[in-house]
Amino acid sequence: MDLIWLVLGYLAGSCPTGYLAAKLVRGEDIRRHGSGNIGATNVGRLMGKPWAIAVAILDMAKGGLVVGTAWAIGVRDPWILSLAGAAGVLGHNYPLWLGFKGGKGVATTFGVLFFLDWFNPWPALLGGAIWYGVMKATRYVSVASLVSLFSAAGLFFLFRAPAPYGITALALALLSTWRHRANLARLAAGTESRVGGGRP
């Protein structure tokens, strides 16, 4: 029974919301535009900010869907909830339907972190606030994403959440770092694009 939550988490996470939005609304393959990523940032490049926000919300929702459902029917084992959420992020990053080539998992991770502990949403909420602040200050989405994810992981430990939640948050931050490796290389080279255009 426990394995079912992991399978459901992966399948929910693997729903390629950004890809579907671009295909259904514009008839375009989002992977052929911008960075080639199926996430909200690249959707925004093709379709505008409202669609980027919509896709980000959907990506967060699909990340939290299975975790929230498990909570609702009485699952309380922190490891089962954590692994189901992590499976959702893996589904987004490596979706079955797109040849296992997906997004970077930032929004989906925040959806998972928010639903892991319904009575302690502060790590996810404060992490989101940190994302906004860093993005406004630097105009680098990649920097804001990684700083906020590691901050959220630290906040799980600071707020004394069950250890599996903090461990999972840290593991997902590390996974996102790996998924951002091309961005990090561009940052090091001074060629990473900023929100609103332009480079250093």
Secondary structure per residue as TSV (DSSP state, phi and psi in degrees):
chain	resnum	aa	ss	phi	psi
A	1	M	-	360.0	-39.7
A	2	D	H	-62.5	-36.4
A	3	L	H	-63.6	-29.0
A	4	I	H	-59.7	-38.3
A	5	W	H	-64.4	-35.9
A	6	L	H	-68.0	-42.3
A	7	V	H	-64.4	-45.4
A	8	L	H	-63.6	-39.3
A	9	G	H	-60.8	-45.3
A	10	Y	H	-63.8	-44.6
A	11	L	H	-65.4	-40.0
A	12	A	H	-65.3	-44.9
A	13	G	H	-65.6	-28.2
A	14	S	T	-80.5	-3.1
A	15	C	-	-65.1	113.0
A	16	P	-	-81.6	77.9
A	17	T	H	-60.1	-43.8
A	18	G	H	-63.6	-43.1
A	19	Y	H	-61.3	-46.1
A	20	L	H	-65.7	-39.4
A	21	A	H	-60.5	-47.4
A	22	A	I	-66.8	-38.9
A	23	K	I	-70.4	-43.7
A	24	L	I	-76.5	-36.4
A	25	V	I	-88.8	-41.0
A	26	R	I	-111.1	-9.6
A	27	G	-	67.6	23.9
A	28	E	-	-113.4	151.5
A	29	D	-	-92.4	108.8
A	30	I	G	-57.6	-24.0
A	31	R	G	-70.6	-13.0
A	32	R	G	-95.9	6.1
A	33	H	S	-126.3	151.5
A	34	G	T	54.5	-125.3
A	35	S	T	-79.3	-10.4
A	36	G	S	83.0	1.2
A	37	N	-	-83.4	152.4
A	38	I	-	-95.8	6.6
A	39	G	S	-81.6	178.3
A	40	A	H	-62.8	-37.5
A	41	T	H	-61.2	-44.2
A	42	N	H	-72.4	-33.4
A	43	V	H	-60.6	-39.7
A	44	G	H	-61.2	-36.5
A	45	R	H	-63.2	-37.3
A	46	L	H	-86.6	-39.1
A	47	M	H	-118.7	-6.4
A	48	G	-	101.1	165.1
A	49	K	H	-60.0	-42.7
A	50	P	H	-57.2	-39.8
A	51	W	H	-72.0	-33.6
A	52	A	H	-61.4	-43.7
A	53	I	H	-64.5	-43.4
A	54	A	H	-61.6	-44.6
A	55	V	H	-66.5	-40.3
A	56	A	H	-60.2	-42.7
A	57	I	H	-64.1	-43.5
A	58	L	H	-64.8	-38.6
A	59	D	H	-65.7	-38.2
A	60	M	H	-65.8	-41.8
A	61	A	H	-63.1	-42.7
A	62	K	H	-68.8	-29.5
A	63	G	H	-67.0	-39.9
A	64	G	H	-87.3	-11.4
A	65	L	H	-56.8	-55.2
A	66	V	H	-70.5	-38.9
A	67	V	H	-61.8	-46.0
A	68	G	H	-63.4	-39.7
A	69	T	H	-64.4	-43.4
A	70	A	H	-61.2	-44.2
A	71	W	H	-57.2	-45.1
A	72	A	H	-63.9	-29.9
A	73	I	T	-99.8	9.1
A	74	G	T	106.6	4.0
A	75	V	-	-71.4	126.8
A	76	R	-	-126.8	-3.7
A	77	D	-	-66.8	114.9
A	78	P	H	-58.5	-33.0
A	79	W	H	-71.0	-40.4
A	80	I	H	-63.6	-46.2
A	81	L	H	-61.4	-43.6
A	82	S	H	-65.0	-44.7
A	83	L	H	-70.2	-34.8
A	84	A	H	-63.8	-41.7
A	85	G	H	-65.4	-43.7
A	86	A	H	-61.8	-36.9
A	87	A	H	-63.1	-35.2
A	88	G	H	-63.3	-41.2
A	89	V	H	-67.0	-40.4
A	90	L	H	-62.3	-36.7
A	91	G	H	-63.2	-40.2
A	92	H	H	-67.3	-43.6
A	93	N	H	-72.0	-33.9
A	94	Y	S	-132.2	68.4
A	95	P	-	-72.0	135.8
A	96	L	G	-56.8	-38.0
A	97	W	G	-78.0	-14.1
A	98	L	G	-120.6	34.5
A	99	G	T	65.3	28.9
A	100	F	T	63.4	26.5
A	101	K	-	-117.7	101.7
A	102	G	-	-126.5	-144.0
A	103	G	-	-92.9	-162.3
A	104	K	-	-103.7	-8.1
A	105	G	-	82.8	11.7
A	106	V	H	-68.3	-55.2
A	107	A	H	-62.6	-41.2
A	108	T	H	-63.4	-39.5
A	109	T	H	-61.9	-43.6
A	110	F	H	-64.9	-34.9
A	111	G	H	-61.9	-42.2
A	112	V	H	-63.8	-47.7
A	113	L	H	-62.9	-34.8
A	114	F	H	-65.9	-39.1
A	115	F	H	-89.5	-8.6
A	116	L	H	-60.1	-41.8
A	117	D	-	-133.3	97.0
A	118	W	T	-59.2	-25.5
A	119	F	T	-96.1	3.6
A	120	N	-	-144.5	70.8
A	121	P	-	-81.8	-0.1
A	122	W	H	-62.0	-40.3
A	123	P	H	-56.4	-43.4
A	124	A	H	-70.2	-43.3
A	125	L	H	-65.9	-44.6
A	126	L	H	-68.7	-35.7
A	127	G	H	-60.9	-40.8
A	128	G	H	-63.8	-39.4
A	129	A	H	-65.0	-37.9
A	130	I	H	-65.2	-40.7
A	131	W	H	-56.3	-47.4
A	132	Y	H	-63.0	-44.8
A	133	G	H	-64.4	-44.9
A	134	V	H	-68.0	-39.0
A	135	M	H	-64.3	-41.5
A	136	K	H	-65.4	-37.1
A	137	A	H	-74.8	-38.5
A	138	T	H	-106.8	-24.6
A	139	R	-	62.3	21.2
A	140	Y	-	-106.2	112.9
A	141	V	H	-64.2	-39.1
A	142	S	H	-62.7	-43.8
A	143	V	H	-64.8	-45.9
A	144	A	H	-60.2	-40.8
A	145	S	H	-63.6	-49.2
A	146	L	H	-70.7	-42.3
A	147	V	H	-60.7	-43.1
A	148	S	H	-69.0	-37.5
A	149	L	H	-67.8	-43.1
A	150	F	H	-68.8	-34.0
A	151	S	H	-64.3	-44.1
A	152	A	H	-61.3	-41.1
A	153	A	H	-61.2	-45.2
A	154	G	H	-62.4	-35.2
A	155	L	H	-68.9	-29.4
A	156	F	H	-61.8	-42.2
A	157	F	H	-70.1	-40.1
A	158	L	H	-62.3	-39.7
A	159	F	T	-85.1	6.2
A	160	R	T	57.8	42.5
A	161	A	-	-71.5	162.1
A	162	P	-	-51.0	138.1
A	163	A	H	-52.3	-39.7
A	164	P	H	-58.7	-30.5
A	165	Y	H	-67.6	-46.2
A	166	G	H	-66.0	-40.9
A	167	I	H	-63.1	-43.1
A	168	T	H	-65.3	-42.8
A	169	A	H	-60.8	-41.4
A	170	L	H	-66.9	-42.4
A	171	A	H	-62.3	-40.2
A	172	L	H	-70.2	-33.1
A	173	A	H	-65.0	-40.2
A	174	L	H	-67.1	-39.4
A	175	L	H	-61.7	-42.7
A	176	S	H	-65.9	-33.8
A	177	T	H	-60.9	-43.5
A	178	W	H	-61.7	-41.8
A	179	R	H	-68.8	-22.6
A	180	H	T	-95.5	13.5
A	181	R	H	-60.0	-34.8
A	182	A	H	-67.5	-38.4
A	183	N	H	-63.3	-41.4
A	184	L	H	-64.5	-37.5
A	185	A	H	-64.8	-39.8
A	186	R	H	-68.9	-35.9
A	187	L	H	-62.0	-43.2
A	188	A	H	-64.2	-33.1
A	189	A	H	-87.0	-7.4
A	190	G	T	76.0	25.1
A	191	T	-	-117.3	5.8
A	192	E	-	-70.4	132.1
A	193	S	-	-76.5	146.4
A	194	R	-	-97.3	158.7
A	195	V	T	-62.0	132.5
A	196	G	T	89.1	2.6
A	197	G	S	90.8	160.9
A	198	G	-	95.2	157.4
A	199	R	-	-131.0	162.9
A	200	P	-	-56.3	360.0
